[in-house]
Amino acid sequence: MSKAQPGIDKNLQNVVADLEQPAVNSHHAQQIQQDTNDRRHQDSLNHDKTEDMNPSHS
């Protein structure tokens, strides 16, 4: 694992390191893209502030 440099976000540093790897073929390129999409989706879930308006879930 890489060591975080002072003043640099470690999560972003790791993402950049992953994206700097060249894709070997189209399947590998698709896997790299899917990893990026998964990160974005998880980030959007983590920041979702909508409230459940259905009181039956309480």
N, CA, C and O atoms as a Tinker XYZ file with bonds, in Angstrom:
   232  protein
     1  N      0.842000   -1.163000    0.000000    73     2
     2  CA     0.000000    0.000000    0.000000    64     1     3
     3  C      0.894000    1.234000    0.000000    63     2     4     5
     4  O      1.968000    1.234000    0.602000    81     3
     5  N      0.450000    2.266000   -0.667000    73     3     6
     6  CA     1.253000    3.474000   -0.759000    64     5     7
     7  C      1.081000    4.322000    0.496000    63     6     8     9
     8  O      0.029000    4.316000    1.136000    81     7
     9  N      2.130000    5.039000    0.825000    73     7    10
    10  CA     2.063000    5.934000    1.979000    64     9    11
    11  C      1.539000    7.280000    1.518000    63    10    12    13
    12  O      1.925000    7.787000    0.464000    81    11
    13  N      0.667000    7.843000    2.310000    73    11    14
    14  CA     0.078000    9.136000    1.968000    64    13    15
    15  C      1.119000   10.232000    2.130000    63    14    16    17
    16  O      1.860000   10.269000    3.112000    81    15
    17  N      1.159000   11.107000    1.164000    73    15    18
    18  CA     2.031000   12.261000    1.254000    64    17    19
    19  C      1.288000   13.353000    2.007000    63    18    20    21
    20  O      0.065000   13.447000    1.906000    81    19
    21  N      2.000000   14.172000    2.753000    73    19    22
    22  CA     1.324000   15.224000    3.518000    64    21    23
    23  C      0.507000   16.146000    2.607000    63    22    24    25
    24  O      0.990000   16.591000    1.565000    81    23
    25  N     -0.717000   16.423000    3.009000    73    23    26
    26  CA    -1.566000   17.337000    2.257000    64    25    27
    27  C     -2.272000   16.722000    1.068000    63    26    28    29
    28  O     -2.969000   17.428000    0.340000    81    27
    29  N     -2.111000   15.415000    0.846000    73    27    30
    30  CA    -2.751000   14.751000   -0.290000    64    29    31
    31  C     -3.718000   13.699000    0.250000    63    30    32    33
    32  O     -3.359000   12.901000    1.116000    81    31
    33  N     -4.944000   13.704000   -0.266000    73    31    34
    34  CA    -5.957000   12.746000    0.155000    64    33    35
    35  C     -5.529000   11.338000   -0.250000    63    34    36    37
    36  O     -5.308000   11.075000   -1.432000    81    35
    37  N     -5.411000   10.430000    0.725000    73    35    38
    38  CA    -4.923000    9.076000    0.453000    64    37    39
    39  C     -5.872000    8.306000   -0.474000    63    38    40    41
    40  O     -5.419000    7.549000   -1.332000    81    39
    41  N     -7.193000    8.500000   -0.301000    73    39    42
    42  CA    -8.137000    7.805000   -1.170000    64    41    43
    43  C     -7.966000    8.227000   -2.619000    63    42    44    45
    44  O     -7.945000    7.388000   -3.520000    81    43
    45  N     -7.843000    9.537000   -2.840000    73    43    46
    46  CA    -7.651000   10.022000   -4.209000    64    45    47
    47  C     -6.304000    9.574000   -4.768000    63    46    48    49
    48  O     -6.190000    9.282000   -5.958000    81    47
    49  N     -5.299000    9.520000   -3.922000    73    47    50
    50  CA    -3.980000    9.076000   -4.354000    64    49    51
    51  C     -4.062000    7.629000   -4.862000    63    50    52    53
    52  O     -3.446000    7.292000   -5.874000    81    51
    53  N     -4.815000    6.782000   -4.167000    73    51    54
    54  CA    -4.957000    5.387000   -4.584000    64    53    55
    55  C     -5.756000    5.274000   -5.879000    63    54    56    57
    56  O     -5.440000    4.435000   -6.723000    81    55
    57  N     -6.781000    6.100000   -6.049000    73    55    58
    58  CA    -7.578000    6.074000   -7.275000    64    57    59
    59  C     -6.706000    6.468000   -8.466000    63    58    60    61
    60  O     -6.758000    5.836000   -9.521000    81    59
    61  N     -5.911000    7.511000   -8.287000    73    59    62
    62  CA    -5.021000    7.956000   -9.363000    64    61    63
    63  C     -4.041000    6.849000   -9.717000    63    62    64    65
    64  O     -3.780000    6.609000  -10.896000    81    63
    65  N     -3.497000    6.176000   -8.717000    73    63    66
    66  CA    -2.553000    5.086000   -8.974000    64    65    67
    67  C     -3.226000    3.971000   -9.777000    63    66    68    69
    68  O     -2.617000    3.398000  -10.680000    81    67
    69  N     -4.490000    3.664000   -9.443000    73    67    70
    70  CA    -5.222000    2.629000  -10.182000    64    69    71
    71  C     -5.474000    3.045000  -11.625000    63    70    72    73
    72  O     -5.339000    2.236000  -12.542000    81    71
    73  N     -5.839000    4.304000  -11.823000    73    71    74
    74  CA    -6.182000    4.766000  -13.163000    64    73    75
    75  C     -4.958000    4.972000  -14.049000    63    74    76    77
    76  O     -5.081000    5.015000  -15.273000    81    75
    77  N     -3.791000    5.097000  -13.450000    73    75    78
    78  CA    -2.575000    5.285000  -14.244000    64    77    79
    79  C     -2.128000    3.995000  -14.935000    63    78    80    81
    80  O     -1.301000    4.038000  -15.846000    81    79
    81  N     -2.664000    2.856000  -14.513000    73    79    82
    82  CA    -2.295000    1.592000  -15.138000    64    81    83
    83  C     -2.957000    1.486000  -16.507000    63    82    84    85
    84  O     -4.173000    1.646000  -16.618000    81    83
    85  N     -2.179000    1.220000  -17.544000    73    83    86
    86  CA    -2.781000    1.095000  -18.878000    64    85    87
    87  C     -3.587000   -0.199000  -19.001000    63    86    88    89
    88  O     -3.204000   -1.231000  -18.449000    81    87
    89  N     -4.685000   -0.137000  -19.715000    73    87    90
    90  CA    -5.507000   -1.320000  -19.938000    64    89    91
    91  C     -4.807000   -2.249000  -20.927000    63    90    92    93
    92  O     -4.269000   -1.803000  -21.941000    81    91
    93  N     -4.820000   -3.532000  -20.623000    73    91    94
    94  CA    -4.150000   -4.514000  -21.474000    64    93    95
    95  C     -5.001000   -4.833000  -22.706000    63    94    96    97
    96  O     -4.483000   -4.949000  -23.816000    81    95
    97  N     -6.295000   -4.971000  -22.498000    73    95    98
    98  CA    -7.203000   -5.264000  -23.610000    64    97    99
    99  C     -8.574000   -4.676000  -23.281000    63    98   100   101
   100  O     -8.735000   -4.027000  -22.247000    81    99
   101  N     -9.538000   -4.891000  -24.129000    73    99   102
   102  CA   -10.842000   -4.266000  -23.937000    64   101   103
   103  C    -11.540000   -4.767000  -22.676000    63   102   104   105
   104  O    -12.243000   -4.009000  -22.009000    81   103
   105  N    -11.347000   -6.038000  -22.353000    73   103   106
   106  CA   -11.965000   -6.576000  -21.135000    64   105   107
   107  C    -11.377000   -5.894000  -19.902000    63   106   108   109
   108  O    -12.107000   -5.504000  -18.990000    81   107
   109  N    -10.062000   -5.755000  -19.881000    73   107   110
   110  CA    -9.406000   -5.094000  -18.756000    64   109   111
   111  C     -9.832000   -3.626000  -18.670000    63   110   112   113
   112  O    -10.045000   -3.104000  -17.575000    81   111
   113  N     -9.954000   -2.971000  -19.805000    73   111   114
   114  CA   -10.407000   -1.582000  -19.831000    64   113   115
   115  C    -11.820000   -1.477000  -19.255000    63   114   116   117
   116  O    -12.123000   -0.542000  -18.513000    81   115
   117  N    -12.683000   -2.436000  -19.597000    73   115   118
   118  CA   -14.041000   -2.438000  -19.076000    64   117   119
   119  C    -14.037000   -2.649000  -17.560000    63   118   120   121
   120  O    -14.830000   -2.033000  -16.849000    81   119
   121  N    -13.161000   -3.504000  -17.069000    73   119   122
   122  CA   -13.065000   -3.748000  -15.630000    64   121   123
   123  C    -12.616000   -2.492000  -14.879000    63   122   124   125
   124  O    -13.129000   -2.189000  -13.802000    81   123
   125  N    -11.661000   -1.769000  -15.453000    73   123   126
   126  CA   -11.196000   -0.522000  -14.843000    64   125   127
   127  C    -12.330000    0.491000  -14.815000    63   126   128   129
   128  O    -12.530000    1.176000  -13.812000    81   127
   129  N    -13.074000    0.588000  -15.914000    73   127   130
   130  CA   -14.204000    1.518000  -15.973000    64   129   131
   131  C    -15.277000    1.127000  -14.973000    63   130   132   133
   132  O    -15.875000    1.996000  -14.339000    81   131
   133  N    -15.530000   -0.165000  -14.822000    73   131   134
   134  CA   -16.546000   -0.621000  -13.875000    64   133   135
   135  C    -16.131000   -0.298000  -12.447000    63   134   136   137
   136  O    -16.978000    0.068000  -11.633000    81   135
   137  N    -14.847000   -0.425000  -12.124000    73   135   138
   138  CA   -14.355000   -0.049000  -10.795000    64   137   139
   139  C    -14.635000    1.426000  -10.526000    63   138   140   141
   140  O    -15.059000    1.794000   -9.431000    81   139
   141  N    -14.397000    2.270000  -11.532000    73   139   142
   142  CA   -14.663000    3.702000  -11.396000    64   141   143
   143  C    -16.152000    3.944000  -11.178000    63   142   144   145
   144  O    -16.534000    4.734000  -10.314000    81   143
   145  N    -16.991000    3.271000  -11.955000    73   143   146
   146  CA   -18.440000    3.427000  -11.808000    64   145   147
   147  C    -18.909000    2.962000  -10.425000    63   146   148   149
   148  O    -19.770000    3.591000   -9.809000    81   147
   149  N    -18.336000    1.859000   -9.947000    73   147   150
   150  CA   -18.706000    1.347000   -8.628000    64   149   151
   151  C    -18.348000    2.347000   -7.536000    63   150   152   153
   152  O    -19.124000    2.554000   -6.603000    81   151
   153  N    -17.164000    2.973000   -7.649000    73   151   154
   154  CA   -16.759000    3.978000   -6.661000    64   153   155
   155  C    -17.718000    5.157000   -6.675000    63   154   156   157
   156  O    -18.128000    5.639000   -5.619000    81   155
   157  N    -18.080000    5.627000   -7.878000    73   155   158
   158  CA   -19.003000    6.758000   -7.980000    64   157   159
   159  C    -20.367000    6.408000   -7.403000    63   158   160   161
   160  O    -20.982000    7.220000   -6.712000    81   159
   161  N    -20.838000    5.195000   -7.687000    73   159   162
   162  CA   -22.144000    4.773000   -7.181000    64   161   163
   163  C    -22.107000    4.701000   -5.656000    63   162   164   165
   164  O    -23.024000    5.188000   -4.994000    81   163
   165  N    -21.065000    4.102000   -5.094000    73   163   166
   166  CA   -20.968000    3.990000   -3.646000    64   165   167
   167  C    -20.873000    5.366000   -3.009000    63   166   168   169
   168  O    -21.459000    5.612000   -1.955000    81   167
   169  N    -20.132000    6.263000   -3.652000    73   167   170
   170  CA   -20.016000    7.626000   -3.133000    64   169   171
   171  C    -21.374000    8.316000   -3.123000    63   170   172   173
   172  O    -21.709000    9.017000   -2.168000    81   171
   173  N    -22.152000    8.123000   -4.174000    73   171   174
   174  CA   -23.475000    8.756000   -4.218000    64   173   175
   175  C    -24.395000    8.157000   -3.160000    63   174   176   177
   176  O    -25.218000    8.872000   -2.588000    81   175
   177  N    -24.271000    6.859000   -2.890000    73   175   178
   178  CA   -25.068000    6.246000   -1.830000    64   177   179
   179  C    -24.668000    6.793000   -0.464000    63   178   180   181
   180  O    -25.521000    7.021000    0.393000    81   179
   181  N    -23.382000    7.000000   -0.267000    73   179   182
   182  CA   -22.889000    7.504000    1.012000    64   181   183
   183  C    -23.330000    8.933000    1.266000    63   182   184   185
   184  O    -23.446000    9.348000    2.419000    81   183
   185  N    -23.577000    9.692000    0.208000    73   183   186
   186  CA   -23.952000   11.089000    0.355000    64   185   187
   187  C    -25.436000   11.342000    0.108000    63   186   188   189
   188  O    -25.860000   12.493000    0.013000    81   187
   189  N    -26.221000   10.283000    0.005000    73   187   190
   190  CA   -27.656000   10.423000   -0.232000    64   189   191
   191  C    -28.332000   10.887000    1.054000    63   190   192   193
   192  O    -28.307000   10.183000    2.064000    81   191
   193  N    -28.931000   12.066000    1.013000    73   191   194
   194  CA   -29.557000   12.642000    2.207000    64   193   195
   195  C    -31.077000   12.585000    2.145000    63   194   196   197
   196  O    -31.751000   13.208000    2.966000    81   195
   197  N    -31.626000   11.850000    1.185000    73   195   198
   198  CA   -33.076000   11.791000    1.078000    64   197   199
   199  C    -33.650000   11.009000    2.247000    63   198   200   201
   200  O    -33.025000   10.081000    2.761000    81   199
   201  N    -34.856000   11.401000    2.659000    73   199   202
   202  CA   -35.512000   10.738000    3.777000    64   201   203
   203  C    -36.590000    9.816000    3.249000    63   202   204   205
   204  O    -37.245000   10.111000    2.249000    81   203
   205  N    -36.767000    8.699000    3.928000    73   203   206
   206  CA   -37.833000    7.773000    3.592000    64   205   207
   207  C    -39.138000    8.349000    4.137000    63   206   208   209
   208  O    -39.307000    8.492000    5.348000    81   207
   209  N    -40.057000    8.675000    3.231000    73   207   210
   210  CA   -41.305000    9.297000    3.651000    64   209   211
   211  C    -42.382000    8.268000    4.021000    63   210   212   213
   212  O    -43.487000    8.647000    4.411000    81   211
   213  N    -42.075000    6.995000    3.904000    73   211   214
   214  CA   -43.028000    5.950000    4.222000    64   213   215
   215  C    -42.902000    5.609000    5.708000    63   214   216   217
   216  O    -41.882000    5.043000    6.104000    81   215
   217  N    -43.893000    5.927000    6.547000    73   215   218
   218  CA   -43.763000    5.695000    7.987000    64   217   219
   219  C    -43.800000    4.227000    8.387000    63   218   220   221
   220  O    -43.518000    3.905000    9.541000    81   219
   221  N    -44.137000    3.337000    7.476000    73   219   222
   222  CA   -44.222000    1.914000    7.816000    64   221   223
   223  C    -42.840000    1.315000    8.059000    63   222   224   225
   224  O    -42.739000    0.218000    8.607000    81   223
   225  N    -41.780000    2.005000    7.666000    73   223   226
   226  CA   -40.418000    1.476000    7.860000    64   225   227
   227  C    -39.837000    1.835000    9.218000    63   226   228   229
   228  O    -38.745000    1.379000    9.556000    81   227
   229  N    -40.532000    2.630000    9.993000    73   227   230
   230  CA   -40.011000    3.093000   11.278000    64   229   231
   231  C    -40.021000    1.995000   12.310000    63   230   232
   232  O    -39.614000    2.217000   13.451000    81   231
